[in-house]
Structure formats: C-alpha cells, structure tokens
Amino acid sequence: MEKASTRPFGANATGLPLAEDMMRGAGPLAEFFYGEDSEVNRRKIYHLSDKHGLPTFKLGGVLCGRRSTILRWVEQQEGAA
C-alpha cells in the first residue's frame, strides 16, 4: 500500500499551493525575475522564454510560469556556468 501524500492538492514539490506558485502574465514574471514590472523587463521575459529556455507556458494566450520551476531553472543555469 502506498503512503498518502501530505501535500495539499495542487501543491508542487515545495508544498506551495498551485495558486501561489503560478504567475500569470509577463508582468508578474518580470517582477519575480527582475524585481520590477516594466516594458523592458517584460520584453526580456519573452526573450528568455523564446530563446533561452525560460520554463514558461501559455494558458489562453497568456504567458505563465511557476515560481518553483523557474527557481530550479535558475539553479541549473548557475550549475552550468
């Protein structure tokens, strides 16, 4: 018999609920990644997503990302440098 998970439904590996982990739109992604939501930073997010593998996805045409996934990606980039 498998042990039941103690994480709440929709939580990621860190236990953060999906609603708190998810960022919807380039603005929140830019603020998370650069500390400021500006047009330049939003364009950087689109560039990183398109050309450098920033882990994002689209929901209804809106760019989205998960904090936990992006943090793991940054750690991988640091290890590769």
Rosetta constraint file for C-alpha pairs under 8 A:
AtomPair CA 7 CA 11 HARMONIC 6.17 0.50
AtomPair CA 7 CA 15 HARMONIC 5.69 0.50
AtomPair CA 8 CA 15 HARMONIC 7.05 0.50
AtomPair CA 8 CA 17 HARMONIC 6.92 0.50
AtomPair CA 9 CA 17 HARMONIC 7.44 0.50
AtomPair CA 10 CA 17 HARMONIC 5.70 0.50
AtomPair CA 10 CA 18 HARMONIC 5.24 0.50
AtomPair CA 11 CA 15 HARMONIC 5.01 0.50
AtomPair CA 11 CA 16 HARMONIC 5.14 0.50
AtomPair CA 11 CA 17 HARMONIC 4.18 0.50
AtomPair CA 11 CA 18 HARMONIC 5.33 0.50
AtomPair CA 12 CA 16 HARMONIC 5.79 0.50
AtomPair CA 12 CA 17 HARMONIC 6.71 0.50
AtomPair CA 12 CA 18 HARMONIC 6.80 0.50
AtomPair CA 12 CA 21 HARMONIC 7.92 0.50
AtomPair CA 12 CA 68 HARMONIC 7.63 0.50
AtomPair CA 14 CA 68 HARMONIC 7.49 0.50
AtomPair CA 16 CA 20 HARMONIC 6.47 0.50
AtomPair CA 16 CA 21 HARMONIC 6.16 0.50
AtomPair CA 17 CA 21 HARMONIC 6.23 0.50
AtomPair CA 18 CA 22 HARMONIC 5.86 0.50
AtomPair CA 21 CA 66 HARMONIC 5.25 0.50
AtomPair CA 21 CA 67 HARMONIC 5.26 0.50
AtomPair CA 21 CA 68 HARMONIC 6.62 0.50
AtomPair CA 22 CA 64 HARMONIC 7.11 0.50
AtomPair CA 22 CA 65 HARMONIC 5.87 0.50
AtomPair CA 22 CA 66 HARMONIC 4.51 0.50
AtomPair CA 22 CA 67 HARMONIC 6.41 0.50
AtomPair CA 23 CA 28 HARMONIC 5.91 0.50
AtomPair CA 23 CA 29 HARMONIC 6.19 0.50
AtomPair CA 23 CA 64 HARMONIC 5.57 0.50
AtomPair CA 23 CA 65 HARMONIC 5.33 0.50
AtomPair CA 23 CA 66 HARMONIC 5.97 0.50
AtomPair CA 23 CA 67 HARMONIC 7.16 0.50
AtomPair CA 24 CA 28 HARMONIC 6.58 0.50
AtomPair CA 24 CA 29 HARMONIC 7.41 0.50
AtomPair CA 24 CA 62 HARMONIC 6.84 0.50
AtomPair CA 24 CA 63 HARMONIC 6.34 0.50
AtomPair CA 24 CA 64 HARMONIC 4.51 0.50
AtomPair CA 24 CA 65 HARMONIC 6.76 0.50
AtomPair CA 25 CA 29 HARMONIC 6.54 0.50
AtomPair CA 25 CA 62 HARMONIC 5.71 0.50
AtomPair CA 25 CA 63 HARMONIC 5.04 0.50
AtomPair CA 25 CA 64 HARMONIC 5.58 0.50
AtomPair CA 26 CA 30 HARMONIC 5.90 0.50
AtomPair CA 26 CA 42 HARMONIC 5.31 0.50
AtomPair CA 26 CA 45 HARMONIC 6.58 0.50
AtomPair CA 26 CA 46 HARMONIC 7.37 0.50
AtomPair CA 26 CA 63 HARMONIC 6.07 0.50
AtomPair CA 26 CA 64 HARMONIC 7.29 0.50
AtomPair CA 27 CA 31 HARMONIC 6.19 0.50
AtomPair CA 27 CA 37 HARMONIC 5.18 0.50
AtomPair CA 27 CA 38 HARMONIC 7.28 0.50
AtomPair CA 27 CA 42 HARMONIC 5.91 0.50
AtomPair CA 28 CA 32 HARMONIC 6.09 0.50
AtomPair CA 28 CA 37 HARMONIC 6.82 0.50
AtomPair CA 29 CA 33 HARMONIC 6.02 0.50
AtomPair CA 29 CA 42 HARMONIC 7.64 0.50
AtomPair CA 29 CA 45 HARMONIC 7.07 0.50
AtomPair CA 29 CA 64 HARMONIC 7.59 0.50
AtomPair CA 29 CA 65 HARMONIC 7.09 0.50
AtomPair CA 30 CA 34 HARMONIC 5.53 0.50
AtomPair CA 30 CA 35 HARMONIC 6.94 0.50
AtomPair CA 30 CA 36 HARMONIC 6.31 0.50
AtomPair CA 30 CA 37 HARMONIC 5.28 0.50
AtomPair CA 30 CA 38 HARMONIC 7.44 0.50
AtomPair CA 30 CA 41 HARMONIC 5.46 0.50
AtomPair CA 30 CA 42 HARMONIC 5.39 0.50
AtomPair CA 30 CA 44 HARMONIC 7.85 0.50
AtomPair CA 30 CA 45 HARMONIC 6.15 0.50
AtomPair CA 31 CA 35 HARMONIC 4.43 0.50
AtomPair CA 31 CA 36 HARMONIC 4.30 0.50
AtomPair CA 31 CA 37 HARMONIC 4.67 0.50
AtomPair CA 31 CA 41 HARMONIC 7.97 0.50
AtomPair CA 32 CA 36 HARMONIC 7.53 0.50
AtomPair CA 34 CA 41 HARMONIC 6.94 0.50
AtomPair CA 36 CA 41 HARMONIC 7.31 0.50
AtomPair CA 37 CA 41 HARMONIC 6.27 0.50
AtomPair CA 37 CA 42 HARMONIC 6.78 0.50
AtomPair CA 38 CA 42 HARMONIC 6.12 0.50
AtomPair CA 39 CA 43 HARMONIC 6.21 0.50
AtomPair CA 40 CA 44 HARMONIC 6.27 0.50
AtomPair CA 41 CA 45 HARMONIC 6.29 0.50
AtomPair CA 42 CA 46 HARMONIC 6.47 0.50
AtomPair CA 43 CA 47 HARMONIC 6.19 0.50
AtomPair CA 44 CA 48 HARMONIC 6.03 0.50
AtomPair CA 45 CA 49 HARMONIC 6.04 0.50
AtomPair CA 45 CA 54 HARMONIC 7.92 0.50
AtomPair CA 46 CA 50 HARMONIC 6.01 0.50
AtomPair CA 47 CA 51 HARMONIC 5.72 0.50
AtomPair CA 47 CA 52 HARMONIC 7.34 0.50
AtomPair CA 48 CA 52 HARMONIC 4.82 0.50
AtomPair CA 48 CA 53 HARMONIC 6.33 0.50
AtomPair CA 48 CA 54 HARMONIC 5.39 0.50
AtomPair CA 49 CA 53 HARMONIC 5.25 0.50
AtomPair CA 49 CA 54 HARMONIC 4.30 0.50
AtomPair CA 49 CA 55 HARMONIC 6.55 0.50
AtomPair CA 49 CA 56 HARMONIC 6.34 0.50
AtomPair CA 50 CA 54 HARMONIC 7.49 0.50
AtomPair CA 54 CA 70 HARMONIC 7.06 0.50
AtomPair CA 54 CA 73 HARMONIC 7.23 0.50
AtomPair CA 55 CA 65 HARMONIC 6.64 0.50
AtomPair CA 55 CA 69 HARMONIC 6.87 0.50
AtomPair CA 55 CA 70 HARMONIC 6.17 0.50
AtomPair CA 55 CA 73 HARMONIC 7.23 0.50
AtomPair CA 56 CA 63 HARMONIC 6.59 0.50
AtomPair CA 56 CA 64 HARMONIC 5.52 0.50
AtomPair CA 56 CA 65 HARMONIC 4.60 0.50
AtomPair CA 56 CA 66 HARMONIC 7.57 0.50
AtomPair CA 57 CA 63 HARMONIC 5.74 0.50
AtomPair CA 57 CA 64 HARMONIC 5.29 0.50
AtomPair CA 57 CA 65 HARMONIC 6.29 0.50
AtomPair CA 58 CA 62 HARMONIC 5.11 0.50
AtomPair CA 58 CA 63 HARMONIC 4.56 0.50
AtomPair CA 58 CA 64 HARMONIC 5.64 0.50
AtomPair CA 59 CA 63 HARMONIC 6.66 0.50
AtomPair CA 59 CA 64 HARMONIC 6.80 0.50
AtomPair CA 65 CA 69 HARMONIC 7.51 0.50
AtomPair CA 65 CA 70 HARMONIC 7.18 0.50
AtomPair CA 66 CA 70 HARMONIC 6.19 0.50
AtomPair CA 67 CA 71 HARMONIC 6.10 0.50
AtomPair CA 68 CA 72 HARMONIC 6.29 0.50
AtomPair CA 69 CA 73 HARMONIC 6.21 0.50
AtomPair CA 70 CA 74 HARMONIC 6.20 0.50
AtomPair CA 71 CA 75 HARMONIC 6.29 0.50
AtomPair CA 72 CA 76 HARMONIC 6.25 0.50
AtomPair CA 73 CA 77 HARMONIC 6.23 0.50
AtomPair CA 74 CA 78 HARMONIC 6.23 0.50
AtomPair CA 75 CA 79 HARMONIC 6.28 0.50
AtomPair CA 76 CA 80 HARMONIC 6.23 0.50
AtomPair CA 77 CA 81 HARMONIC 6.31 0.50
